[in-house]
Amino acid sequence: MHHSRSPITSALDTLCTGFWAVALIGIAGCASDRVPLPPLPPLPASTTGPAAPVVAPRSTAAYIRPARGPVLARYDRDRNKGLDIAGMVGEPVLAARDGRVVLVSSALAEYGTMVVVKHDETFITAYAHVGRVLVKEDEVVRQGQQIAEMGSSGANRVMLHFEIRKQGVAQDPEPYLSGELH
């Protein structure tokens, strides 16, 4: 039986096997030549200055949901390598877990603007179709920190495509978001 594959699935799989794979090997946790993440700095104390960044409350799960909207499409091994979450332009996209930003790119049209965060030598998360990006490559981010705004780059509607990859292999995000898996 032949299963059709979404352009996003094909693009990220190509990313992991093509030219970009060389650049992203460390991101996928396939190599350990990257320096480990440094200890995270303390969160800034409240001040009377500008408003604090949007930060979601800590969860008992290792990962938190990166956006609030309803799920448009769930993980399907053959068709969708992550979750598609609806939203409105400008709504926050949050880091699902502490980590380091290893890629901010629009190189894959099927993903629009994408942010990739490496959490450790095993896990990365990808946030695709975002609008404005609020982080830079090599920046350390905290779970719940706003890293981008919802957008429609590379998509026909405002949405976030969110993936969790374990050693480069796409995982169903929902068990991680619910705390069933870490």
Secondary structure, 3 states (H helix, E strand, C coil): CCCCCCHHHHHHHHHHHCHHHHHHCCCCCCCCCCCCCCCCCCCCCCCCCCCCCCECCCCCCCCCCCCCCCEEECCECCCECCEEEECCCCCEEECCCCEEEEEEECCCHHHCEEEEEECCCCEEEEEEEEEEECCCCCCEECCCEEEEEEECCCCCCCEEEEEEEECCEEECHHHHHHCCCC
